[in-house]
Amino acid sequence: MKINIEVNESLEEDYITIHCKELTDEIIELQKSLVNKSTRSLHISAFQDDVEHFLELRTIIFMEADGNYILIHTPKGIYKTRQKLYELAELLPRDFFRISKSTIVNTSKIVAIKKNITGASEISFANTNKKAFASRKYIKALIEIMEEKRLKR
């Protein structure tokens, strides 16, 4: 494998392109590693009362719409932001997945899914009593993502 780095000061942000002969497991793992490295340092700005906090993405359990705000749930508390849910969905890395019109979860924090055919399925998270609910429209895709994560461990 050859590695080439080009410095271009006119770029607005860094980006990485991988050129490969075929998509192998090694290339996929490399891509995942790069994504994980770059998202560890990502933060979201949110408020608790009048104090602005910069939350690390890995600490976020889930986000839900509540009127004009998005509530961001972490183990340390609930924070508010005025960003729109769809805007956050575009910015967030692959570990975050929309489970209803109003909720995005961090799939790396999910420990259980209690399926309910007639209504919303209950999502449980590690080290907290907090719950989120996945609508029937999104539950199948969520289960597929969780199965994919389980198989790659």
N, CA, C and O atoms as a GROMACS GRO file, in nm:
protein
  612
    1MET      N    1   0.085  -0.117   0.000
    1MET     CA    2   0.000   0.000   0.000
    1MET      C    3   0.089   0.123   0.000
    1MET      O    4   0.184   0.133   0.079
    2LYS      N    5   0.059   0.217  -0.088
    2LYS     CA    6   0.132   0.343  -0.095
    2LYS      C    7   0.052   0.451  -0.024
    2LYS      O    8  -0.071   0.450  -0.027
    3ILE      N    9   0.122   0.542   0.040
    3ILE     CA   10   0.058   0.654   0.108
    3ILE      C   11   0.118   0.782   0.055
    3ILE      O   12   0.240   0.798   0.049
    4ASN      N   13   0.029   0.875   0.014
    4ASN     CA   14   0.071   1.001  -0.042
    4ASN      C   15   0.000   1.114   0.032
    4ASN      O   16  -0.121   1.109   0.050
    5ILE      N   17   0.076   1.214   0.076
    5ILE     CA   18   0.017   1.330   0.145
    5ILE      C   19   0.050   1.454   0.064
    5ILE      O   20   0.166   1.481   0.034
    6GLU      N   21  -0.053   1.530   0.031
    6GLU     CA   22  -0.036   1.656  -0.041
    6GLU      C   23  -0.085   1.770   0.047
    6GLU      O   24  -0.196   1.764   0.100
    7VAL      N   25  -0.002   1.873   0.063
    7VAL     CA   26  -0.041   1.991   0.141
    7VAL      C   27  -0.092   2.096   0.042
    7VAL      O   28  -0.024   2.132  -0.054
    8ASN      N   29  -0.215   2.144   0.069
    8ASN     CA   30  -0.276   2.245  -0.016
    8ASN      C   31  -0.338   2.350   0.076
    8ASN      O   32  -0.446   2.329   0.130
    9GLU      N   33  -0.270   2.462   0.093
    9GLU     CA   34  -0.314   2.566   0.186
    9GLU      C   35  -0.442   2.635   0.143
    9GLU      O   36  -0.503   2.706   0.223
   10SER      N   37  -0.486   2.616   0.019
   10SER     CA   38  -0.608   2.681  -0.027
   10SER      C   39  -0.735   2.604   0.014
   10SER      O   40  -0.846   2.653  -0.005
   11LEU      N   41  -0.718   2.484   0.069
   11LEU     CA   42  -0.835   2.405   0.112
   11LEU      C   43  -0.900   2.468   0.234
   11LEU      O   44  -0.832   2.520   0.323
   12GLU      N   45  -1.034   2.464   0.238
   12GLU     CA   46  -1.106   2.516   0.355
   12GLU      C   47  -1.104   2.415   0.470
   12GLU      O   48  -1.105   2.455   0.586
   13GLU      N   49  -1.102   2.286   0.439
   13GLU     CA   50  -1.093   2.184   0.541
   13GLU      C   51  -1.017   2.063   0.487
   13GLU      O   52  -1.007   2.045   0.365
   14ASP      N   53  -0.963   1.982   0.576
   14ASP     CA   54  -0.890   1.863   0.536
   14ASP      C   55  -0.987   1.757   0.487
   14ASP      O   56  -1.100   1.748   0.536
   15TYR      N   57  -0.944   1.679   0.392
   15TYR     CA   58  -1.022   1.564   0.350
   15TYR      C   59  -0.928   1.453   0.305
   15TYR      O   60  -0.815   1.478   0.264
   16ILE      N   61  -0.977   1.332   0.313
   16ILE     CA   62  -0.896   1.215   0.277
   16ILE      C   63  -0.971   1.136   0.172
   16ILE      O   64  -1.090   1.109   0.185
   17THR      N   65  -0.900   1.099   0.066
   17THR     CA   66  -0.955   1.014  -0.038
   17THR      C   67  -0.873   0.886  -0.042
   17THR      O   68  -0.750   0.891  -0.039
   18ILE      N   69  -0.940   0.774  -0.048
   18ILE     CA   70  -0.870   0.646  -0.057
   18ILE      C   71  -0.894   0.590  -0.197
   18ILE      O   72  -1.009   0.570  -0.239
   19HIS      N   73  -0.786   0.564  -0.268
   19HIS     CA   74  -0.794   0.502  -0.400
   19HIS      C   75  -0.754   0.356  -0.382
   19HIS      O   76  -0.648   0.326  -0.327
   20CYS      N   77  -0.838   0.265  -0.428
   20CYS     CA   78  -0.805   0.124  -0.410
   20CYS      C   79  -0.846   0.043  -0.533
   20CYS      O   80  -0.939   0.079  -0.606
   21LYS      N   81  -0.776  -0.066  -0.553
   21LYS     CA   82  -0.803  -0.156  -0.664
   21LYS      C   83  -0.935  -0.229  -0.642
   21LYS      O   84  -1.013  -0.250  -0.734
   22GLU      N   85  -0.957  -0.268  -0.515
   22GLU     CA   86  -1.084  -0.332  -0.476
   22GLU      C   87  -1.111  -0.300  -0.329
   22GLU      O   88  -1.019  -0.271  -0.253
   23LEU      N   89  -1.237  -0.306  -0.292
   23LEU     CA   90  -1.277  -0.274  -0.155
   23LEU      C   91  -1.259  -0.400  -0.069
   23LEU      O   92  -1.341  -0.491  -0.072
   24THR      N   93  -1.150  -0.401   0.008
   24THR     CA   94  -1.118  -0.516   0.092
   24THR      C   95  -1.153  -0.486   0.238
   24THR      O   96  -1.183  -0.372   0.273
   25ASP      N   97  -1.149  -0.588   0.321
   25ASP     CA   98  -1.173  -0.569   0.464
   25ASP      C   99  -1.069  -0.474   0.523
   25ASP      O  100  -1.101  -0.395   0.612
   26GLU      N  101  -0.947  -0.482   0.475
   26GLU     CA  102  -0.840  -0.394   0.524
   26GLU      C  103  -0.872  -0.247   0.494
   26GLU      O  104  -0.850  -0.160   0.579
   27ILE      N  105  -0.921  -0.219   0.375
   27ILE     CA  106  -0.957  -0.082   0.337
   27ILE      C  107  -1.075  -0.033   0.420
   27ILE      O  108  -1.076   0.082   0.464
   28ILE      N  109  -1.174  -0.118   0.442
   28ILE     CA  110  -1.290  -0.081   0.523
   28ILE      C  111  -1.247  -0.050   0.666
   28ILE      O  112  -1.294   0.047   0.725
   29GLU      N  113  -1.159  -0.132   0.722
   29GLU     CA  114  -1.110  -0.107   0.857
   29GLU      C  115  -1.029   0.023   0.864
   29GLU      O  116  -1.038   0.096   0.963
   30LEU      N  117  -0.952   0.052   0.761
   30LEU     CA  118  -0.877   0.176   0.755
   30LEU      C  119  -0.973   0.296   0.754
   30LEU      O  120  -0.952   0.394   0.826
   31GLN      N  121  -1.077   0.287   0.674
   31GLN     CA  122  -1.177   0.394   0.668
   31GLN      C  123  -1.244   0.413   0.803
   31GLN      O  124  -1.260   0.527   0.848
   32LYS      N  125  -1.283   0.306   0.868
   32LYS     CA  126  -1.346   0.314   1.000
   32LYS      C  127  -1.252   0.376   1.103
   32LYS      O  128  -1.294   0.458   1.185
   33SER      N  129  -1.127   0.337   1.097
   33SER     CA  130  -1.028   0.391   1.190
   33SER      C  131  -1.012   0.542   1.171
   33SER      O  132  -1.004   0.616   1.269
   34LEU      N  133  -1.007   0.587   1.046
   34LEU     CA  134  -0.995   0.730   1.019
   34LEU      C  135  -1.119   0.806   1.066
   34LEU      O  136  -1.107   0.914   1.123
   35VAL      N  137  -1.236   0.750   1.044
   35VAL     CA  138  -1.359   0.814   1.089
   35VAL      C  139  -1.361   0.824   1.240
   35VAL      O  140  -1.394   0.929   1.296
   36ASN      N  141  -1.325   0.714   1.308
   36ASN     CA  142  -1.324   0.714   1.454
   36ASN      C  143  -1.226   0.817   1.510
   36ASN      O  144  -1.257   0.888   1.606
   37LYS      N  145  -1.109   0.825   1.450
   37LYS     CA  146  -1.009   0.923   1.495
   37LYS      C  147  -1.060   1.065   1.478
   37LYS      O  148  -1.040   1.150   1.565
   38SER      N  149  -1.124   1.093   1.365
   38SER     CA  150  -1.168   1.229   1.338
   38SER      C  151  -1.290   1.269   1.420
   38SER      O  152  -1.307   1.387   1.451
   39THR      N  153  -1.377   1.173   1.456
   39THR     CA  154  -1.498   1.208   1.530
   39THR      C  155  -1.476   1.213   1.681
   39THR      O  156  -1.559   1.269   1.752
   40ARG      N  157  -1.368   1.157   1.732
   40ARG     CA  158  -1.342   1.162   1.876
   40ARG      C  159  -1.329   1.305   1.926
   40ARG      O  160  -1.366   1.337   2.039
   41SER      N  161  -1.277   1.390   1.840
   41SER     CA  162  -1.255   1.527   1.883
   41SER      C  163  -1.373   1.619   1.851
   41SER      O  164  -1.369   1.738   1.884
   42LEU      N  165  -1.478   1.566   1.789
   42LEU     CA  166  -1.593   1.649   1.755
   42LEU      C  167  -1.677   1.681   1.878
   42LEU      O  168  -1.695   1.598   1.967
   43HIS      N  169  -1.726   1.802   1.879
   43HIS     CA  170  -1.809   1.849   1.990
   43HIS      C  171  -1.935   1.916   1.936
   43HIS      O  172  -1.937   1.966   1.823
   44ILE      N  173  -2.038   1.917   2.017
   44ILE     CA  174  -2.159   1.991   1.987
   44ILE      C  175  -2.176   2.095   2.097
   44ILE      O  176  -2.161   2.065   2.215
   45SER      N  177  -2.208   2.214   2.056
   45SER     CA  178  -2.234   2.321   2.152
   45SER      C  179  -2.380   2.314   2.195
   45SER      O  180  -2.470   2.309   2.111
   46ALA      N  181  -2.404   2.313   2.327
   46ALA     CA  182  -2.540   2.307   2.381
   46ALA      C  183  -2.543   2.379   2.515
   46ALA      O  184  -2.439   2.403   2.577
   47PHE      N  185  -2.661   2.413   2.558
   47PHE     CA  186  -2.677   2.491   2.681
   47PHE      C  187  -2.746   2.412   2.791
   47PHE      O  188  -2.833   2.328   2.765
   48GLN      N  189  -2.707   2.441   2.913
   48GLN     CA  190  -2.775   2.394   3.032
   48GLN      C  191  -2.793   2.519   3.117
   48GLN      O  192  -2.696   2.575   3.168
   49ASP      N  193  -2.917   2.563   3.130
   49ASP     CA  194  -2.948   2.694   3.187
   49ASP      C  195  -2.882   2.800   3.098
   49ASP      O  196  -2.906   2.801   2.978
   50ASP      N  197  -2.800   2.887   3.155
   50ASP     CA  198  -2.734   2.991   3.076
   50ASP      C  199  -2.589   2.959   3.044
   50ASP      O  200  -2.515   3.045   2.996
   51VAL      N  201  -2.547   2.837   3.072
   51VAL     CA  202  -2.407   2.797   3.053
   51VAL      C  203  -2.393   2.717   2.924
   51VAL      O  204  -2.464   2.618   2.904
   52GLU      N  205  -2.302   2.759   2.837
   52GLU     CA  206  -2.276   2.686   2.713
   52GLU      C  207  -2.174   2.576   2.740
   52GLU      O  208  -2.069   2.600   2.799
   53HIS      N  209  -2.206   2.456   2.696
   53HIS     CA  210  -2.118   2.340   2.712
   53HIS      C  211  -2.079   2.289   2.573
   53HIS      O  212  -2.153   2.304   2.477
   54PHE      N  213  -1.961   2.230   2.566
   54PHE     CA  214  -1.914   2.169   2.442
   54PHE      C  215  -1.906   2.019   2.466
   54PHE      O  216  -1.811   1.968   2.526
   55LEU      N  217  -2.008   1.949   2.419
   55LEU     CA  218  -2.024   1.806   2.447
   55LEU      C  219  -1.949   1.721   2.347
   55LEU      O  220  -1.962   1.740   2.226
   56GLU      N  221  -1.871   1.626   2.398
   56GLU     CA  222  -1.805   1.530   2.309
   56GLU      C  223  -1.912   1.436   2.254
   56GLU      O  224  -2.000   1.391   2.327
   57LEU      N  225  -1.903   1.406   2.126
   57LEU     CA  226  -2.004   1.320   2.064
   57LEU      C  227  -2.015   1.184   2.131
   57LEU      O  228  -2.124   1.129   2.144
   58ARG      N  229  -1.901   1.131   2.173
   58ARG     CA  230  -1.903   0.996   2.232
   58ARG      C  231  -1.979   0.991   2.364
   58ARG      O  232  -2.015   0.882   2.409
   59THR      N  233  -2.003   1.106   2.428
   59THR     CA  234  -2.077   1.108   2.554
   59THR      C  235  -2.228   1.117   2.533
   59THR      O  236  -2.304   1.097   2.628
   60ILE      N  237  -2.271   1.147   2.413
   60ILE     CA  238  -2.414   1.165   2.385
   60ILE      C  239  -2.483   1.030   2.375
   60ILE      O  240  -2.439   0.941   2.302
   61ILE      N  241  -2.594   1.017   2.448
   61ILE     CA  242  -2.674   0.894   2.444
   61ILE      C  243  -2.777   0.903   2.333
   61ILE      O  244  -2.784   0.817   2.245
   62PHE      N  245  -2.858   1.010   2.337
   62PHE     CA  246  -2.952   1.035   2.228
   62PHE      C  247  -2.994   1.181   2.228
   62PHE      O  248  -2.968   1.256   2.322
   63MET      N  249  -3.061   1.220   2.119
   63MET     CA  250  -3.112   1.356   2.102
   63MET      C  251  -3.257   1.347   2.060
   63MET      O  252  -3.295   1.260   1.982
   64GLU      N  253  -3.338   1.438   2.114
   64GLU     CA  254  -3.480   1.436   2.077
   64GLU      C  255  -3.532   1.578   2.063
   64GLU      O  256  -3.492   1.669   2.136
   65ALA      N  257  -3.624   1.595   1.968
   65ALA     CA  258  -3.687   1.725   1.947
   65ALA      C  259  -3.786   1.751   2.059
   65ALA      O  260  -3.858   1.662   2.103
   66ASP      N  261  -3.788   1.878   2.104
   66ASP     CA  262  -3.882   1.921   2.207
   66ASP      C  263  -3.917   2.067   2.178
   66ASP      O  264  -3.849   2.158   2.224
   67GLY      N  265  -4.024   2.087   2.102
   67GLY     CA  266  -4.062   2.223   2.065
   67GLY      C  267  -3.958   2.286   1.975
   67GLY      O  268  -3.923   2.230   1.872
   68ASN      N  269  -3.909   2.402   2.014
   68ASN     CA  270  -3.808   2.474   1.934
   68ASN      C  271  -3.666   2.431   1.967
   68ASN      O  272  -3.571   2.487   1.913
   69TYR      N  273  -3.649   2.333   2.052
   69TYR     CA  274  -3.517   2.289   2.095
   69TYR      C  275  -3.494   2.142   2.061
   69TYR      O  276  -3.587   2.066   2.034
   70ILE      N  277  -3.367   2.106   2.064
   70ILE     CA  278  -3.327   1.965   2.062
   70ILE      C  279  -3.267   1.938   2.199
   70ILE      O  280  -3.175   2.008   2.242
   71LEU      N  281  -3.318   1.838   2.268
   71LEU     CA  282  -3.263   1.798   2.398
   71LEU      C  283  -3.156   1.693   2.373
   71LEU      O  284  -3.179   1.593   2.305
   72ILE      N  285  -3.038   1.716   2.427
   72ILE     CA  286  -2.925   1.624   2.411
   72ILE      C  287  -2.903   1.555   2.545
   72ILE      O  288  -2.868   1.619   2.644
   73HIS      N  289  -2.923   1.424   2.546
   73HIS     CA  290  -2.911   1.345   2.670
   73HIS      C  291  -2.771   1.286   2.680
   73HIS      O  292  -2.724   1.220   2.588
   74THR      N  293  -2.706   1.311   2.793
   74THR     CA  294  -2.576   1.252   2.825
   74THR      C  295  -2.586   1.192   2.965
   74THR      O  296  -2.685   1.216   3.034
   75PRO      N  297  -2.486   1.116   3.009
   75PRO     CA  298  -2.490   1.064   3.146
   75PRO      C  299  -2.491   1.175   3.252
   75PRO      O  300  -2.542   1.155   3.362
   76LYS      N  301  -2.434   1.291   3.219
   76LYS     CA  302  -2.424   1.400   3.316
   76LYS      C  303  -2.546   1.491   3.318
   76LYS      O  304  -2.560   1.572   3.410
   77GLY      N  305  -2.634   1.480   3.220
   77GLY     CA  306  -2.751   1.566   3.220
   77GLY      C  307  -2.813   1.584   3.083
   77GLY      O  308  -2.778   1.515   2.987
   78ILE      N  309  -2.907   1.679   3.077
   78ILE     CA  310  -2.977   1.709   2.953
   78ILE      C  311  -2.942   1.853   2.914
   78ILE      O  312  -2.948   1.944   2.997
   79TYR      N  313  -2.906   1.871   2.789
   79TYR     CA  314  -2.864   2.000   2.737
   79TYR      C  315  -2.958   2.038   2.622
   79TYR      O  316  -3.022   1.951   2.563
   80LYS      N  317  -2.964   2.167   2.590
   80LYS     CA  318  -3.051   2.215   2.483
   80LYS      C  319  -2.969   2.283   2.375
   80LYS      O  320  -2.868   2.348   2.401
   81THR      N  321  -3.016   2.266   2.251
   81THR     CA  322  -2.960   2.340   2.139
   81THR      C  323  -3.075   2.381   2.049
   81THR      O  324  -3.180   2.316   2.046
   82ARG      N  325  -3.054   2.488   1.975
   82ARG     CA  326  -3.157   2.536   1.881
   82ARG      C  327  -3.134   2.481   1.740
   82ARG      O  328  -3.212   2.512   1.650
   83GLN      N  329  -3.030   2.402   1.721
   83GLN     CA  330  -3.009   2.342   1.590
   83GLN      C  331  -3.127   2.252   1.557
   83GLN      O  332  -3.194   2.201   1.647
   84LYS      N  333  -3.151   2.232   1.431
   84LYS     CA  334  -3.259   2.143   1.386
   84LYS      C  335  -3.207   2.000   1.384
   84LYS      O  336  -3.088   1.975   1.364
   85LEU      N  337  -3.297   1.905   1.406
   85LEU     CA  338  -3.259   1.764   1.410
   85LEU      C  339  -3.198   1.720   1.276
   85LEU      O  340  -3.099   1.647   1.275
   86TYR      N  341  -3.256   1.764   1.166
   86TYR     CA  342  -3.201   1.726   1.036
   86TYR      C  343  -3.061   1.784   1.014
   86TYR      O  344  -2.978   1.721   0.948
   87GLU      N  345  -3.033   1.902   1.071
   87GLU     CA  346  -2.899   1.961   1.060
   87GLU      C  347  -2.799   1.877   1.139
   87GLU      O  348  -2.689   1.851   1.092
   88LEU      N  349  -2.838   1.836   1.258
   88LEU     CA  350  -2.750   1.750   1.339
   88LEU      C  351  -2.727   1.616   1.270
   88LEU      O  352  -2.615   1.566   1.269
   89ALA      N  353  -2.832   1.560   1.212
   89ALA     CA  354  -2.820   1.430   1.145
   89ALA      C  355  -2.715   1.435   1.033
   89ALA      O  356  -2.643   1.337   1.011
   90GLU      N  357  -2.708   1.546   0.964
   90GLU     CA  358  -2.610   1.562   0.855
   90GLU      C  359  -2.467   1.571   0.907
   90GLU      O  360  -2.373   1.528   0.840
   91LEU      N  361  -2.450   1.627   1.026
   91LEU     CA  362  -2.317   1.649   1.084
   91LEU      C  363  -2.262   1.528   1.158
   91LEU      O  364  -2.141   1.510   1.167
   92LEU      N  365  -2.351   1.446   1.210
   92LEU     CA  366  -2.310   1.338   1.300
   92LEU      C  367  -2.247   1.221   1.225
   92LEU      O  368  -2.282   1.194   1.111
   93PRO      N  369  -2.153   1.151   1.290
   93PRO     CA  370  -2.091   1.033   1.227
   93PRO      C  371  -2.187   0.914   1.222
   93PRO      O  372  -2.301   0.922   1.268
   94ARG      N  373  -2.139   0.810   1.166
   94ARG     CA  374  -2.219   0.691   1.138
   94ARG      C  375  -2.280   0.624   1.262
   94ARG      O  376  -2.383   0.558   1.250
   95ASP      N  377  -2.220   0.640   1.378
   95ASP     CA  378  -2.273   0.578   1.499
   95ASP      C  379  -2.408   0.635   1.540
   95ASP      O  380  -2.480   0.575   1.619
   96PHE      N  381  -2.443   0.751   1.486
   96PHE     CA  382  -2.571   0.814   1.520
   96PHE      C  383  -2.674   0.779   1.414
   96PHE      O  384  -2.647   0.789   1.294
   97PHE      N  385  -2.793   0.740   1.460
   97PHE     CA  386  -2.896   0.692   1.368
   97PHE      C  387  -3.032   0.744   1.411
   97PHE      O  388  -3.066   0.742   1.529
   98ARG      N  389  -3.108   0.790   1.316
   98ARG     CA  390  -3.243   0.840   1.342
   98ARG      C  391  -3.336   0.721   1.364
   98ARG      O  392  -3.343   0.630   1.281
   99ILE      N  393  -3.410   0.723   1.478
   99ILE     CA  394  -3.501   0.612   1.510
   99ILE      C  395  -3.648   0.654   1.505
   99ILE      O  396  -3.737   0.570   1.518
  100SER      N  397  -3.671   0.783   1.486
  100SER     CA  398  -3.807   0.835   1.468
  100SER      C  399  -3.795   0.974   1.409
  100SER      O  400  -3.684   1.024   1.389
  101LYS      N  401  -3.908   1.036   1.380
  101LYS     CA  402  -3.906   1.172   1.326
  101LYS      C  403  -3.835   1.268   1.422
  101LYS      O  404  -3.777   1.367   1.378
  102SER      N  405  -3.842   1.238   1.550
  102SER     CA  406  -3.794   1.334   1.650
  102SER      C  407  -3.674   1.287   1.732
  102SER      O  408  -3.634   1.356   1.826
  103THR      N  409  -3.614   1.171   1.699
  103THR     CA  410  -3.506   1.119   1.784
  103THR      C  411  -3.391   1.059   1.703
  103THR      O  412  -3.412   0.988   1.605
  104ILE      N  413  -3.269   1.091   1.748
  104ILE     CA  414  -3.146   1.031   1.695
  104ILE      C  415  -3.074   0.967   1.813
  104ILE      O  416  -3.061   1.029   1.918
  105VAL      N  417  -3.028   0.843   1.796
  105VAL     CA  418  -2.957   0.773   1.903
  105VAL      C  419  -2.812   0.748   1.865
  105VAL      O  420  -2.776   0.744   1.747
  106ASN      N  421  -2.730   0.732   1.969
  106ASN     CA  422  -2.592   0.689   1.951
  106ASN      C  423  -2.595   0.537   1.959
  106ASN      O  424  -2.611   0.481   2.068
  107THR      N  425  -2.579   0.469   1.848
  107THR     CA  426  -2.594   0.323   1.845
  107THR      C  427  -2.488   0.252   1.929
  107THR      O  428  -2.508   0.138   1.970
  108SER      N  429  -2.375   0.318   1.954
  108SER     CA  430  -2.271   0.254   2.036
  108SER      C  431  -2.311   0.249   2.184
  108SER      O  432  -2.246   0.180   2.262
  109LYS      N  433  -2.416   0.319   2.223
  109LYS     CA  434  -2.465   0.319   2.361
  109LYS      C  435  -2.582   0.224   2.383
  109LYS      O  436  -2.623   0.203   2.497
  110ILE      N  437  -2.637   0.168   2.276
  110ILE     CA  438  -2.755   0.080   2.287
  110ILE      C  439  -2.716  -0.055   2.345
  110ILE      O  440  -2.620  -0.118   2.301
  111VAL      N  441  -2.793  -0.100   2.446
  111VAL     CA  442  -2.771  -0.233   2.503
  111VAL      C  443  -2.890  -0.326   2.481
  111VAL      O  444  -2.875  -0.448   2.491
  112ALA      N  445  -3.007  -0.272   2.451
  112ALA     CA  446  -3.124  -0.358   2.431
  112ALA      C  447  -3.230  -0.287   2.347
  112ALA      O  448  -3.246  -0.165   2.352
  113ILE      N  449  -3.301  -0.368   2.271
  113ILE     CA  450  -3.416  -0.319   2.194
  113ILE      C  451  -3.533  -0.411   2.225
  113ILE      O  452  -3.528  -0.531   2.196
  114LYS      N  453  -3.636  -0.356   2.282
  114LYS     CA  454  -3.757  -0.432   2.312
  114LYS      C  455  -3.856  -0.403   2.201
  114LYS      O  456  -3.919  -0.297   2.198
  115LYS      N  457  -3.870  -0.500   2.109
  115LYS     CA  458  -3.956  -0.481   1.993
  115LYS      C  459  -4.103  -0.484   2.031
  115LYS      O  460  -4.145  -0.560   2.118
  116ASN      N  461  -4.178  -0.400   1.965
  116ASN     CA  462  -4.322  -0.394   1.984
  116ASN      C  463  -4.384  -0.379   1.847
  116ASN      O  464  -4.367  -0.275   1.783
  117ILE      N  465  -4.454  -0.478   1.801
  117ILE     CA  466  -4.508  -0.479   1.665
  117ILE      C  467  -4.616  -0.372   1.648
  117ILE      O  468  -4.627  -0.312   1.540
  118THR      N  469  -4.694  -0.347   1.750
  118THR     CA  470  -4.806  -0.254   1.737
  118THR      C  471  -4.769  -0.108   1.759
  118THR      O  472  -4.847  -0.019   1.723
  119GLY      N  473  -4.654  -0.080   1.815
  119GLY     CA  474  -4.617   0.060   1.843
  119GLY      C  475  -4.467   0.079   1.841
  119GLY      O  476  -4.395   0.004   1.775
  120ALA      N  477  -4.421   0.178   1.913
  120ALA     CA  478  -4.279   0.212   1.917
  120ALA      C  479  -4.200   0.109   1.999
  120ALA      O  480  -4.245   0.066   2.105
  121SER      N  481  -4.084   0.071   1.949
  121SER     CA  482  -3.996  -0.021   2.019
  121SER      C  483  -3.909   0.057   2.117
  121SER      O  484  -3.863   0.167   2.087
  122GLU      N  485  -3.888  -0.001   2.235
  122GLU     CA  486  -3.815   0.066   2.342
  122GLU      C  487  -3.665   0.038   2.332
  122GLU      O  488  -3.623  -0.077   2.321
  123ILE      N  489  -3.586   0.145   2.335
  123ILE     CA  490  -3.440   0.134   2.326
  123ILE      C  491  -3.382   0.162   2.465
  123ILE      O  492  -3.414   0.264   2.526
  124SER      N  493  -3.297   0.071   2.514
  124SER     CA  494  -3.228   0.089   2.642
  124SER      C  495  -3.080   0.115   2.615
  124SER      O  496  -3.023   0.065   2.518
  125PHE      N  497  -3.020   0.194   2.703
  125PHE     CA  498  -2.880   0.236   2.685
  125PHE      C  499  -2.793   0.193   2.802
  125PHE      O  500  -2.842   0.170   2.913
  126ALA      N  501  -2.664   0.182   2.776
  126ALA     CA  502  -2.567   0.141   2.878
  126ALA      C  503  -2.556   0.245   2.989
  126ALA      O  504  -2.555   0.366   2.963
  127ASN      N  505  -2.547   0.197   3.112
  127ASN     CA  506  -2.519   0.279   3.230
  127ASN      C  507  -2.616   0.394   3.256
  127ASN      O  508  -2.578   0.497   3.310
  128THR      N  509  -2.742   0.376   3.216
  128THR     CA  510  -2.844   0.479   3.241
  128THR      C  511  -2.983   0.415   3.237
  128THR      O  512  -3.002   0.309   3.177
  129ASN      N  513  -3.078   0.480   3.299
  129ASN     CA  514  -3.216   0.436   3.294
  129ASN      C  515  -3.294   0.503   3.183
  129ASN      O  516  -3.413   0.477   3.164
  130LYS      N  517  -3.228   0.589   3.108
  130LYS     CA  518  -3.295   0.662   3.000
  130LYS      C  519  -3.340   0.567   2.891
  130LYS      O  520  -3.274   0.467   2.862
  131LYS      N  521  -3.453   0.600   2.830
  131LYS     CA  522  -3.510   0.519   2.722
  131LYS      C  523  -3.544   0.610   2.605
  131LYS      O  524  -3.571   0.729   2.622
  132ALA      N  525  -3.541   0.553   2.487
  132ALA     CA  526  -3.588   0.621   2.366
  132ALA      C  527  -3.678   0.523   2.293
  132ALA      O  528  -3.676   0.403   2.321
  133PHE      N  529  -3.757   0.573   2.201
  133PHE     CA  530  -3.853   0.487   2.132
  133PHE      C  531  -3.837   0.500   1.982
  133PHE      O  532  -3.838   0.609   1.926
  134ALA      N  533  -3.822   0.383   1.917
  134ALA     CA  534  -3.804   0.377   1.772
  134ALA      C  535  -3.939   0.349   1.707
  134ALA      O  536  -4.012   0.259   1.750
  135SER      N  537  -3.970   0.425   1.605
  135SER     CA  538  -4.096   0.402   1.534
  135SER      C  539  -4.083   0.281   1.442
  135SER      O  540  -3.973   0.237   1.409
  136ARG      N  541  -4.197   0.228   1.403
  136ARG     CA  542  -4.198   0.109   1.316
  136ARG      C  543  -4.124   0.135   1.185
  136ARG      O  544  -4.065   0.043   1.128
  137LYS      N  545  -4.128   0.257   1.138
  137LYS     CA  546  -4.063   0.293   1.012
  137LYS      C  547  -3.912   0.273   1.018
  137LYS      O  548  -3.850   0.238   0.917
  138TYR      N  549  -3.850   0.294   1.135
  138TYR     CA  550  -3.704   0.292   1.148
  138TYR      C  551  -3.648   0.168   1.217
  138TYR      O  552  -3.528   0.144   1.210
  139ILE      N  553  -3.731   0.090   1.282
  139ILE     CA  554  -3.680  -0.018   1.368
  139ILE      C  555  -3.604  -0.126   1.290
  139ILE      O  556  -3.502  -0.177   1.338
  140LYS      N  557  -3.653  -0.162   1.173
  140LYS     CA  558  -3.586  -0.267   1.096
  140LYS      C  559  -3.443  -0.226   1.060
  140LYS      O  560  -3.350  -0.306   1.072
  141ALA      N  561  -3.425  -0.102   1.016
  141ALA     CA  562  -3.291  -0.054   0.980
  141ALA      C  563  -3.201  -0.047   1.103
  141ALA      O  564  -3.082  -0.077   1.095
  142LEU      N  565  -3.258  -0.007   1.216
  142LEU     CA  566  -3.179  -0.002   1.340
  142LEU      C  567  -3.131  -0.141   1.380
  142LEU      O  568  -3.015  -0.158   1.416
  143ILE      N  569  -3.219  -0.238   1.373
  143ILE     CA  570  -3.181  -0.376   1.408
  143ILE      C  571  -3.072  -0.427   1.314
  143ILE      O  572  -2.981  -0.498   1.358
  144GLU      N  573  -3.081  -0.393   1.187
  144GLU     CA  574  -2.977  -0.433   1.091
  144GLU      C  575  -2.842  -0.371   1.127
  144GLU      O  576  -2.738  -0.437   1.119
  145ILE      N  577  -2.843  -0.244   1.165
  145ILE     CA  578  -2.719  -0.176   1.205
  145ILE      C  579  -2.660  -0.242   1.328
  145ILE      O  580  -2.539  -0.265   1.335
  146MET      N  581  -2.744  -0.273   1.426
  146MET     CA  582  -2.696  -0.336   1.548
  146MET      C  583  -2.641  -0.476   1.520
  146MET      O  584  -2.542  -0.517   1.580
  147GLU      N  585  -2.704  -0.547   1.432
  147GLU     CA  586  -2.656  -0.681   1.393
  147GLU      C  587  -2.520  -0.669   1.323
  147GLU      O  588  -2.430  -0.748   1.350
  148GLU      N  589  -2.506  -0.573   1.236
  148GLU     CA  590  -2.379  -0.549   1.167
  148GLU      C  591  -2.268  -0.518   1.267
  148GLU      O  592  -2.157  -0.570   1.255
  149LYS      N  593  -2.298  -0.435   1.367
  149LYS     CA  594  -2.199  -0.402   1.471
  149LYS      C  595  -2.161  -0.527   1.550
  149LYS      O  596  -2.044  -0.548   1.582
  150ARG      N  597  -2.260  -0.608   1.582
  150ARG     CA  598  -2.234  -0.730   1.661
  150ARG      C  599  -2.144  -0.825   1.582
  150ARG      O  600  -2.053  -0.885   1.640
  151LEU      N  601  -2.166  -0.839   1.455
  151LEU     CA  602  -2.086  -0.931   1.374
  151LEU      C  603  -1.942  -0.883   1.354
  151LEU      O  604  -1.852  -0.965   1.333
  152LYS      N  605  -1.919  -0.753   1.362
  152LYS     CA  606  -1.785  -0.699   1.339
  152LYS      C  607  -1.700  -0.696   1.464
  152LYS      O  608  -1.583  -0.661   1.457
  153ARG      N  609  -1.756  -0.733   1.578
  153ARG     CA  610  -1.678  -0.734   1.703
  153ARG      C  611  -1.587  -0.851   1.709
  153ARG      O  612  -1.514  -0.867   1.807
   0.00000   0.00000   0.00000
